């Protein structure tokens, strides 16, 4: 059932597949579930060769942006940073909102300069 759920196919459709295709799909699912969620390797890959993999540095722009966002924000407990695909309309809306925020900040600073710093009590 998990295969049907993951690939959004009715169970009846899955059962209508040839037996060999069903077996291959289930074998793939089992093999994939044996893999470590952190490094992506499976135990059987290390059985005959303890040097099967070697760590290498890999730069990912998405991971970098998530890391920077985590450092820059004070978040509520349970909040995570997710990457959201930017469509042209989302990008335009974001740019408009940022321009408005900058305008409000600039106006507030100008008002502070006219009034002066808040009085101490």
C-alpha positions in Angstrom: 0.0 0.0 0.0 2.8 2.4 0.7 4.0 2.2 -2.9 0.4 3.0 -4.1 0.2 5.9 -1.7 3.6 7.3 -2.6 3.0 7.1 -6.4 -0.7 8.1 -6.0 -2.1 5.0 -7.9 -5.1 3.0 -6.8 -4.3 -0.4 -5.3 -6.4 -2.0 -8.0 -4.3 -0.5 -10.7 -1.1 -1.8 -9.0 -2.6 -5.3 -8.8 -3.4 -5.1 -12.5 0.3 -4.8 -13.3 2.2 -7.9 -14.5 3.6 -9.9 -11.5 7.2 -9.1 -12.6 6.5 -5.3 -12.6 4.9 -5.5 -9.2 7.9 -7.5 -7.8 10.4 -5.0 -9.3 8.5 -2.1 -7.7 8.3 -3.8 -4.3 12.0 -4.7 -4.5 12.9 -1.1 -5.3 10.8 0.1 -2.4 12.4 -2.3 0.0 15.9 -1.5 -1.2 15.3 2.2 -1.0 13.9 1.9 2.6 17.1 0.2 3.7 19.2 3.3 2.8 20.3 5.7 5.4 18.3 8.9 5.3 21.4 10.9 6.2 24.0 9.6 3.7 22.0 7.6 1.3 24.0 4.4 1.5 22.7 0.9 2.3 24.4 -1.6 4.7 25.0 -4.1 1.9 27.2 -1.6 0.1 29.7 -1.7 3.0 29.7 -5.4 3.6 32.5 -6.3 1.1 34.2 -3.0 0.9 34.6 -0.7 3.9 36.0 1.9 1.6 33.0 1.8 -0.8 32.5 5.6 -0.4 34.6 8.5 0.4 33.3 11.9 1.7 33.7 14.8 -0.7 32.7 18.4 -0.2 29.7 19.4 -2.3 28.2 22.8 -2.3 24.4 23.1 -2.6 23.0 26.6 -3.0 19.7 25.4 -1.5 21.3 24.0 1.6 23.4 27.1 1.9 20.3 29.4 1.8 18.4 27.2 4.3 21.4 27.3 6.7 21.7 31.1 6.4 18.0 31.5 6.9 18.2 29.4 10.1 21.0 31.6 11.4 19.3 34.9 10.5 15.9 34.3 12.0 14.5 33.9 15.4 11.9 31.2 14.9 9.2 29.7 17.0 9.9 26.1 18.3 8.9 23.6 15.7 9.5 25.9 12.8 11.6 24.8 9.9 13.0 26.5 6.8 11.7 25.1 3.5 12.7 26.0 0.0 9.8 27.3 -2.1 10.0 27.4 -5.9 9.8 31.0 -7.0 7.5 31.5 -10.0 7.6 34.8 -11.9 4.5 36.0 -10.2 5.7 35.1 -6.7 9.0 36.8 -7.4 7.3 39.9 -8.6 5.0 40.0 -5.5 8.0 39.4 -3.2 9.9 42.3 -4.9 6.9 44.6 -4.4 6.6 43.7 -0.7 10.3 44.2 -0.2 10.2 47.6 -1.9 7.2 48.6 0.3 9.1 47.4 3.4 12.1 49.5 2.4 9.9 52.5 1.8 8.3 52.2 5.2 11.6 51.8 6.9 13.1 54.8 5.1 10.1 56.9 6.0 10.3 55.8 9.7 14.0 56.7 9.8 13.3 60.1 8.2 10.5 60.8 10.8 12.9 59.8 13.6 15.5 62.3 12.4 12.9 65.1 12.3 11.6 64.3 15.8 14.9 63.2 17.4 15.6 60.3 19.6 13.0 59.2 22.2 13.3 61.0 25.5 14.7 59.0 28.4 12.5 58.6 31.5 
